[in-house]
Amino acid sequence: MTGAVTGAVSSAAKGGAQDRVMKQYLKDTWKSFVAMTDEDTGLPADNIGGDLDATDRSGFTSPTNIGAYLWSTVVARDTGLITKADARERMLQTIDSIGKLEMHEESGQYYNWYDPATLEKLTVWPENQSTVHPFVSSVDNGWLATGLLVAARADSEVAPAADALREKMDFGFYYDESAGVRKTPDGPVGGQISGGFWVEPPPGCSQLLSFREGTAPVYHTCHRYGAFNTEPRMASYLGIAAGQIPAKHYFGTQRTFPPICDYTWTETTPTGEWVSHEGVDVFEGTLPYRGMKIVPTWGGSMFEALMVPLFVPEEKWGPSSWGKNHPLYVQAQIEHGKEEAGYGYWGFSPSNNPDGGYREYGVDALGMDEPGYTSDQQRTDWSQPNVVEGCPNNRAGEPAPTEYGDGVVTPHASFLALRYAKGQALANLAKLKRNFDAYGPGGFYDAVEVPTGDVSKRYLSLDQGMIMAALGNALAGDDLRGYVAPGGLAEKVKPLMAEETFGSAGR
């Protein structure tokens, strides 16, 4: 009995120490949002320099950045960093400014780039004066709608203004009934959403289409979001919850590409079986990695897989699907960084590049895309054979790499893993903080090139917003999930998740 009590006390002490560390991370991360936000408009800049000097704010922001600031403000309130009155004032100021932004009236959707100080839609990029072709993004509007939903449900006095904007947002404007892969050429499909659209024809590929009956056609992207386990699914969930997109769309995207001759260009042979859901044939496939079977993302990055469950309890609603896959995805990222690549650190996701600019990072083997997102500066490729019986163009592949180059890890990826590997995530962050100049006045800087020690000393609204959300859930009883999940998502999306069983499996 004494041993059990001692163990309980030790566990409680450990939990208390972890909470204190997370609260400090939260406090410092919030400082970066305060520094990024324009005092007159309440809109955050896209990014700011590591010393948090307001003169080093970027001259642009996006719907995602604005949504991230809204939910981060609620987290700051729920964890006691700011008062209810301060949070309400901040949210109302931001929402008032959103209402002044030029948007696409028929869809209620917002353009991708604005000046956070003047609220003007950008047509010239402030950093190099290049031309901007205003674009309406399904992904970015999904995150803005999420921020508005959090704000509305977190404060009844904010709700009328937030709901008035969000309820105009029609995600059905992106839904393409004809897109998707059929088991047979004439089989049913669940439909997919486009990347977004331009009102005026842009350079390059576009399609003049109208996905919402009775609205004027616009120039949609030529691609559709065909991968299932990626961040666009938040926009899909919101559209399904609002009745703007049919439920069968949940099954219209790919768990993996099916093993047919059209897809032998991919890097790994999938395994799985065809199953019918909501009248749609779905290939419930996985890809192999280090003895595990995992439903991949498009590129192999952490935020594709784990940003959405900051707000939607996927692993609870789909215990036989997401509940199996999310922990395995985290474990695979850990094993890649610490064992396969031997960096000693892990957490690979799009971020600032310590060598300059912004870049996608990931674990190539965890992605469906043939080039994939790689974990190092040298873009070391993981290209295994993809052999489909009876196909003349099977991919030969190459041996798995035995060496990797200069690996780049981003702290936000570890925060996304908190729910699934808390001890390992906090240990990874502590090691980054201890061994590199990776922590500043606004919390963790955006990325570290671990073999060289080079650090990208900037803060990004998107990445800081993911950190705030993960810490809010950890410290305030899953507050963000509590605001977002009830209602339409629980009623219409939860049953779809419960319906499916992934082939995901550990060793």
Secondary structure as GFF3:
##gff-version 3
##sequence-region A 1 507
A	DSSP	alpha_helix	2	36	.	.	.	ID=ss1
A	DSSP	beta_strand	47	49	.	.	.	ID=ss2
A	DSSP	three_ten_helix	54	56	.	.	.	ID=ss3
A	DSSP	alpha_helix	63	78	.	.	.	ID=ss4
A	DSSP	alpha_helix	84	98	.	.	.	ID=ss5
A	DSSP	beta_strand	103	104	.	.	.	ID=ss6
A	DSSP	beta_strand	109	110	.	.	.	ID=ss7
A	DSSP	beta_strand	135	137	.	.	.	ID=ss8
A	DSSP	alpha_helix	138	154	.	.	.	ID=ss9
A	DSSP	alpha_helix	159	166	.	.	.	ID=ss10
A	DSSP	three_ten_helix	171	174	.	.	.	ID=ss11
A	DSSP	beta_strand	175	176	.	.	.	ID=ss12
A	DSSP	beta_strand	192	193	.	.	.	ID=ss13
A	DSSP	beta_strand	196	198	.	.	.	ID=ss14
A	DSSP	beta_strand	207	209	.	.	.	ID=ss15
A	DSSP	beta_strand	218	220	.	.	.	ID=ss16
A	DSSP	alpha_helix	233	241	.	.	.	ID=ss17
A	DSSP	three_ten_helix	247	251	.	.	.	ID=ss18
A	DSSP	three_ten_helix	261	263	.	.	.	ID=ss19
A	DSSP	beta_strand	271	277	.	.	.	ID=ss20
A	DSSP	beta_strand	280	289	.	.	.	ID=ss21
A	DSSP	beta_strand	292	294	.	.	.	ID=ss22
A	DSSP	alpha_helix	302	306	.	.	.	ID=ss23
A	DSSP	three_ten_helix	308	310	.	.	.	ID=ss24
A	DSSP	alpha_helix	314	317	.	.	.	ID=ss25
A	DSSP	alpha_helix	322	335	.	.	.	ID=ss26
A	DSSP	pi_helix	336	340	.	.	.	ID=ss27
A	DSSP	beta_strand	351	352	.	.	.	ID=ss28
A	DSSP	beta_strand	358	359	.	.	.	ID=ss29
A	DSSP	three_ten_helix	364	366	.	.	.	ID=ss30
A	DSSP	beta_strand	408	409	.	.	.	ID=ss31
A	DSSP	alpha_helix	411	416	.	.	.	ID=ss32
A	DSSP	alpha_helix	422	435	.	.	.	ID=ss33
A	DSSP	beta_strand	439	440	.	.	.	ID=ss34
A	DSSP	beta_strand	443	444	.	.	.	ID=ss35
A	DSSP	beta_strand	447	449	.	.	.	ID=ss36
A	DSSP	beta_strand	454	456	.	.	.	ID=ss37
A	DSSP	beta_strand	458	460	.	.	.	ID=ss38
A	DSSP	alpha_helix	461	475	.	.	.	ID=ss39
A	DSSP	alpha_helix	479	484	.	.	.	ID=ss40
A	DSSP	alpha_helix	488	488	.	.	.	ID=ss41
A	DSSP	pi_helix	489	493	.	.	.	ID=ss42
A	DSSP	alpha_helix	494	499	.	.	.	ID=ss43
###
